Amino acid sequence: MKSSRLFRVLVLPGLLLLATGLGLGCYYETNDDLAITQLLCGASAAAPVTDLHLYFHGLARVLATLYQVAPMWPWYGLLLYGLLYVATVSAFTILDKLLHERVPAAGLNLGLVVFFTLTWLEHSLWFNYVRVPILLSGMGLLLAAQHARRKQVVGLGLLMAALAWAVRPSAAALGLLAAAPGAWWLGGKPALRVLAAASATIVLASLGLLLTSSPEAAAYRTLDVLKSNRNDYQLYRTAPHTAVDSLGLQAVDHWLLGDSVLVNDALFQRAAQFDVGYFLQREAFGKLCTTLSLLTRDYFPLLLGQLALFWLVRRRPGQRLFWLVQLAYGLLVLGLGVWLKLPPRLGLPLMNLWLLSNLAYVLTTPFLKVPPYGWRMLGLGVVLLLALYSYKTLHRVQILRREQAAHEAYLGEVQRFAAGRLIVTANLEVAYKSLSPFKVYNVSRRPTLSLTGWPTLDPSNAVLRQQLTGTRDLPLALQCLASQPDVVWLLTPPMARFLTSYLAATTSAANLSWRLQVGEPLSADTLLPRPYQIDVEPMK
C-alpha cells in the first residue's frame, strides 16, 4: 500500500512530465525566458549577469555560474522544470490524501492521469517562468495546510514559498492569495498560522530587497512597471506636450527603452497618465471580452469541473461562505484580466488553485452519495472532455512545432550570416518564442547588442554599450557603431525607419539611415529582423 502511494505521488508526476516532453515537446510561451538565459550566459551582456534585479533573486548567481562551468547544459530549464515537478508532486500528494480512502488504487491512478491531462499538461508543454512561482507557492501553502501539525511538511511548504519568491516575488504572492481559501478548508485554524508564516516570508524578503536595492535597480523596477502599464496593459492615456515627449513615447511604443535621457520616470509623469474614464470607455470592455473568450476557449475542462462541484455544493444548506469565496475568485480572475491581462502563464495556475481549493472544500466534508446514473454521466463527460482537449492540444502542438522549427532555422541562418561579427539588433527576441527550454541557443561568439525589449532596461545593456563604444549614451553609441565595419544590423522595417528619425532628432554630427541589404532576407517572416546596411551622410 505504501509503495503504491509513493508511486502515485512521486513517480507518476515525473513520468507524466517526461511523457509530455518526449511525446509533445516543450516550448517557450513567450520570448522572456530565452532573453533571461541570454543575460545569464553573457550572450547579450558584457559579462554573465548575476543579478537580474526583478526576478531570480539569488538564483541568478547560481545559474550564471553553472553556465560558465558547463555552458552547453540547459540549466535554466532544468531548474524551473525541477521546481515544476515539486509543485506537481505537491498537487498529487494533496489529491491522494483526499481520495485514497474513498477511491480504489487503480481508479485513483487513472483519476490523477486524467487530472494531469486536463488541467496540468499545459504547464510542461507551453512553458513560462511565471507559471512556476504561482504554482510553487500555492501548492506549498496547500500542502503545508493539509499537514499543519507536521513540522517537516510545514517547513517544506515555507521553503517552496521562499523559492517561488526568489523566482518572481509578485507571482509568489499571487499564488498564496489564490490558495488561501483552500488552505483554510484543508487545515482549519492551524492553517492560518502557515498562511501567516508564508506571507511574512514573502513580505520580509520583499522589504529587504527594497531596502538593499541600489538607485539603479530601483529606477529599473520603476520603469519596468511603467512600460508594462503602457505597452502590455494599455492603462495609460498619452498626452505629449512637446516634441521630446512625442519622441519618447514613440521609443516606448517601439520598445527602445535604453535611452535614459528620453525614456524615464519623468516622461510618464508628463505624457502618460492613468485616466479612469478613458480606460473604462476605451479599454476595459474589450479586455473583459478577451478574458471571457480565453477562459472558455482554453480552460473549459476546469470550468466544467467547477460546475460539477457547484452542483454538489448546492445541495448542502448553509454554504454562504463558499459562495462568497467563489465570487472573490471570479472577481480576482476577471479583475486581473481587465486591469492587467490574463495570458495562459497566469490564467491556468490561478484556475488550478481555484479548482483544488474547491475540491478541498467538497472532499473534506461528508461525501455526498452520487446515484449510479451520475457516475455514468461523469464518465461520459470525462471521455468527451479528453477527446476535445486532446484535439485542441494536438492542434497547438502542430503550431508550436512549426514555430520552433522556423525560429531555430532562422537563428542558425543568423549565426552563419554574422560569422562572428558584432550583431546589433532590434526585435530578434521575436525568434525566441516557442524555442525549447532544454536547448542552449547561441547566435554569435560575441555578445549581441539588443536595442529593443525589456532587457534594454537592465543595467547590463548600458554596460555593454560602453564596452563596445566607450559611451553609455544610446544615440552616441549608435553613431559610433555606424562607423564600425564589423557590425551586422538586424532590424525590422518599422524599426529601421524609427532609428533614422530617432537619430536625426537626437544627434547632429551626421545623417544616418538604414536600407535593406539586398539578397539576404534570412526569413520570409516579416516580423523577424533582416540585414540592413547603414548609410552615413555628413551634416552640411
N, C-alpha and C positions, 0 to 999 in steps of 0.2 A: 504493500500500500504506500509506504513511504517512498520507495523508488519510483512508483507511478506518479506520485505528486511531484517529485523532483524533476522527472521528465517533462511534466506539463509546464512547470514554472521556470525551468532553467534551460532545458534542451529545446523544447518546442519553439519558443520565441526565436532562438538562434537559427533553427532550421528554416523557419518561415522567412526571416530576414534574408538568409542566404539564398533560399529558393527564389525570392523576389529578385535579388540582384543578378543571379545567374540566368534566370528564365526571362525576365523582362528588362533588366538593366537598371542602372542608376543614373539620374540626370539632374543637373542643377536647375532649380526652378527659375532663378534669376542669375544675373552676372555678378552679384555681390560676393558670392563665396570664392570664385576664382580671383576676383580683384583682391580679396583679403589674402589669399595664398601668394599672389604676386608680391604683395608687400612683405609678407613673412619671409619669402625666399630672397628678397632683394632684387626681384626681376623688374620692379617698377620703382625702385628707390636706390639711393646712393649706397645703402647697406641694408642688410636684413633688419626689418622693423621689429623691435622687441616690445613696443608699447603702442597699441592701436587706439588708446585713449577712450574710445566709445564702447569697446567690447573686448572679449578675451583677456580680461584683466588677470595678469599673472600667467595665464596660459600662453599668451603671445610669445613671451620669452622662451618658454619650453619648446614651442613649435618651431620658432626661428632657429633655436639651437639644433633641434633634430634635423631640420632641413639642411643645415650646414654639415652635420655629421653624415647623413645619408640622403642626399638631395633627390634621388630618384624614388624615394618611398613617399606614398601619399599620406603624410602624417595628419594633415587636416581632416581628410575623410575618415581615416582610422579612428581619430579621437572622437569625432562627432557621431559616427556610427556606433562606436563603443558606448557613448552616452545614450544614444537612442535604444540600444539593446538593454541598458539598465532600466530605462523608462518602460520598455515593453515587458520586461520581466516583472516589474512592479505591477503593471496592469494585469498581467496573467495571475500573479500572486493574489491580488485583491479579488479577482473573479473566482479563483479557485477556492478561496476561503469562504466566499459567499455561497458557492454552489456545490462543493464536493459532497456534502451530506444530503443533498437533495437530488442530485443527478448522478447516474451511473458513470463510471470512469470513461467508458467508450463514448457515451453521449457528451460528457464534459470535454473530452479531447476534440470531438467534432465541433462542439459549440465554440471552442476557443479558435479553431481554424476559421470558422465562419466569421467570428468577431474580427479577427485579423484581416480577413479578406475584404469585408465590407466597410470597416471603419479605420483600419490602421495601415493598410498596404501602401497608401499614397505617401506616407512619411518616408518610406525607404525608396520608393520609385522616383518621386518628384521632390528632390531634396533641397532643403534650405536650412541654414544655421538657426534661423529664428524659431523653427519648429521645436528644436531640441530643448531650449531652456523653458519654454511654456510647458512641454510635457514633463520635463525632468522635475521642475519644482512642484507642479501639480500632482504628479504621481508620488513624489516623495512625501508630500503632505498627506495624501490619501493613505499611503502605506503606513506611515507613522501613526496616523489617527486610528487605523484599524488595529494596531498593536500598541496602543498608547501606554500600556503598562510594561512594555518590554524595552528597556533602555537601549539595547543594541539596535533594535529596529528604528526607534526614535532618532538615535544618533545617525543612522544611515539616511533617514529622511531629511534631517537637517543638512547633512553633507551634500545630498542631492540638490537641495535648495541653494546651498552655497556655490556649488559648481554651476548651477543654472545662472546665478547672479554673475559669476565670472564670465560666462559666455555672452550674456546680454541682460543687464540689470532690469530694464523695463519689462522684458518678456518674462523674466522670472517672477516679478511682482504680479503680472497679469495671470500667470499660472496659479499662484497662490490664491488670488481673488476668485478665479473660476472654480477652484477645487474646494473652497471654504465650506459651502453647504454640504458637499459630500463628506467632508471630514467630520462635520457635526453629526451627520446621520450614521457614520461608521463608528465614531468613538465617543460621542456624547461630550460631557463636560471635560473629561481628560484631554479630549482632542483640542479644546480651546487653548490649553497650555502649549500644545505642539504648534498650533497656528501662531500663537503669540511669540514663541521662540523663533520660528521660521521668519516671521515678519520682522522681528527685531534684528535677526541676522542680516536681512536684506537692507533694512533702513540704516543700520550702523555701518555696514560696508559701503553703502552709497554715500553716507555722510563723510566717512573717512576719505573716500575718493575725492569728494568735492573740496575738502579741506586741504588735501595734499596736492591738488592739481596745479600745474603751472598756468600763468596767464595765457600762454599759447594754447594749451589744451582746453582751457575754459572758453576761449574765443572759438576754437574749432567746434566744440559741442554746441555753442550758441548758434553758429552759422549752419551747422548740420540740421538743427531743428528748423531754422528759418527757411532754408532752401527746401526742406521737405514740405513745410506748410505751403510753400508756393508751388513747387513742381509736382509733388506727389499727391497732396491732399486738396489742392485748389481752394485753400482757405482765405487767401488774400485778394483784396481788390486793389489793383495797381493804379497809382495816380502820380506819374513822374512830373516833377516841377521844372526840371532842367534837362538839357541835352545829356549831361553826365548821368542823371538818373535814368534816362531812356536807354543809354548805352549799357548801364549796369544791369538793368532788368533784362535787356536782350542777352547779356552774358549769362545771367542766371538761367534764362529760358534755354540757352544752348549748353548749359551745364559747364560753362567755362568759369570756374569758381576760384581759380588760383591767383587772380589779381586782387590782392587785399586792399589796394587803394580804391578800386572801383566797386568790388563786392564786399560789403562789410555790414556790421550791425546798423550803422547809421543809414545806409541805403534803404534797408527795410523799414526803419522808423520813419523815413521821409516819404517813401514812394510805394510801400506795400503794407497795407493795414487790414486787419480783420474787420469786416463790416457785416453785422448780423443780418440786416435786411437784404443786402446784396447776396450773401451766402444762401439764405433761405429761398430767395427768389430764383437765383441762377444755378445753384449747385446742389442743394440738399435733396430735392425731389429726384433728380437724375441719379444721384448716388444711392438713394434709397431703392429705386427700381433696380439698379445694377446689383445691389446687395441681395435683394429678394430673388433675383434671377439666378445669381451664383449659388445661393443656398439651396434652391430647389433643383438646380441642374447638377451640382457637384455633390450634395450631401443628402440626396433623397433617401438612402438607406438609414441614415441616422435620424432623419426627420420622421420616417415611418416607425422606427424603433421607439422614438419618443411618444408618438401617438399611441402605440401599443401599451406603453407604460401608463400614459394618461388614462387609457381605458380601464386599466386595473385599479388605478388610484381613485377614479371617480366613484367606485362602488363602496368606498370607505367613508364614514362620516368624520367630520372634524379635521379636515385636511387644509385649513386655511393657510397655514404656514407654507405648505408645499406649493400651493398655487401662487402665493406671493413670491416665492423663490423662482418659480417658472417665469413670472412677469419680470423679475430682476434679470434673469438670464437673457430673456428676449430683448430687453432694453439694452443690455450690455452688448449683445451681438449686433443689433441694428444700430445702436449708437456708435459703435466703433466703425461700422460700415459707412454711416452717413458723415460722421465727424472726420474720420481718417479714411480708411478703406479696409476691406476685408479680403485680402488675397488668400489663396489656399494655405500658404505657410502660417497664416494666423487663424483662418476660419476653421480648418479641420481640428487643430489641437483644442480650440475652445469647444467645438461640438463634441469632441471626445470626452472632455472633462464634464460637460453638461450631462451627457448620456451616462457616464459612470457614476456621477453623483445621484442621478435618478434611480439607477439600478441599485445603488446602495440603500436608498430610501425604501424601495419596494422589497428588497431581499432581506433587510434587517427587521422587518415586521412580519407578523404571521402570514404565511404564504397562502394566497388565495387558490382555491381549487378551480382549475380550468376544466370545463367539460371536454369530453373526447373530441367533439367537432372543433373546439377551439384549437387543440393541438394540431389537428389535421389542417386547419386553415393557416396556422402558424407555419407549419412545414411547407405548405404550398407557397405561402408568401415568401419564405426564405429562398426557396428554389428559384422563384421568379426574380427576386432581387439579385441573386447571384448571377443569373443569366444576363440581366440588364446591366449590372455593374461590370461584369466581365467584358461585355461588348464595349462599354464606354472606356474601360481601362485599356483594352487592346487597341482601340482606335487612337487613344492618347499615345500609347507606346509607339505606334507606327509614325506618328508625327514627330515624337521626340527622337526616334532613331534617325529619321531623315535630317532633322536639325543638327543632331550631334555629328553625323557623317559630314554634312556640308560645312559645319564650323571647324571641325578637325582638318578637313581638306583645305579650307581657307587659311587656317593658321600655318599649316605646312607650306603652302604657297608663299605666305609672308616670310617665313623663315628662309626659304630658298631665295626669294627675291631680295631680301635685306642683305644676306650674305655677310653677316657680322657687322654691318653698318649701324649707326645710331638710328633708331626708329622714333620719330616724333609723330604722335597720332592723336586723332580725335574720333571717338566712337568705336574704337577697336573692341571695347567692352561688349558691344552687341554680339560679337562672336563667342563670348564667354558663356552665354546661356545654353543650356542643355548639354554641356560637357559633363564628363564623368568625374565624380569625387575621388575615384581610385586611379586617376592618371595624373601625371605631372606634365604641364604644358609649358614649353619654353619656345619663344619666337625669335630670340636673339641672345647672343653671348653677352651683349651689353645691356645695361638697364634701359628699359623703354620709357620714354618721357610721354606721359599722357597729359593732354590739355583739357580733357573733359571728364565728368563723373565726380562722384563724391570723394574718391581718393585724392583729387587735386586740392581738397581742403586739408588733408593730412599734412602736418608739418614736414614730413619726409619729402613731399613733392617740391617744396621750395628749396630744400637742401640739395636735391638732385639738380635743380636748375642752376644753383650756384656752383655745383661741382662741374657742370658741363659748360657753363658760360661765364662764370665769375660774378654773376649777379642773381639775386632772388626776384628782382623786378621782372614781371612777366613780359611786358612789351619789349624791354631791352634784351631779355633773354631770347625772345623770338627773332629779334633783329640780328642778334649775334649768330643764332643757329642758321639764319638765312644765308649767311656768308660762308658757312662750312660746307665743303664739298661732299663729305661722307654721311650726310643726313638723308634719310628716307622719310618723306612726308606722306602719311596715310590719312586721308581726310575724306569726308563726305562732301558732296557739292554744296549743301547749305552751310557747312562749317567753313569751307574754303572761302565762300563769299563773305561770311561774317568776319573771318580773320582779316580779310583785306580791309573791310570798313573799320574794324576794331583798331588795327594798327594805324590806319590813316587818321583816326581820331586821337590816338594816344602817343604817337611819335611824330617827329618832324625831320628825321635825318634822311629818310628815303621812302619812296613809294614801293610797297611790296604787294605782289599779287600772286595768286596761285592758279595754275591751269592744269587740267587733267593730262597726265602723261599718256600719250598715245601708245596703244598696243600692249598695255599692261593692266587689264581690268581686274585681275586676280579672282573676281567673283562676279556673277551676273546679278547678285542680290544688291539692290541699290541702297539698302540700309547699311551695308558693310563698307568701310572706308577703302578708297582706291589710291594708287600712287599719284601724287601731284608734283609738278615742278614749280619752282618759285622764280619769279622774275623780279629783279631789283632795279628800280629806276631812280637815280639820284634826284633829290629835290632841286628844282630850278630856282 
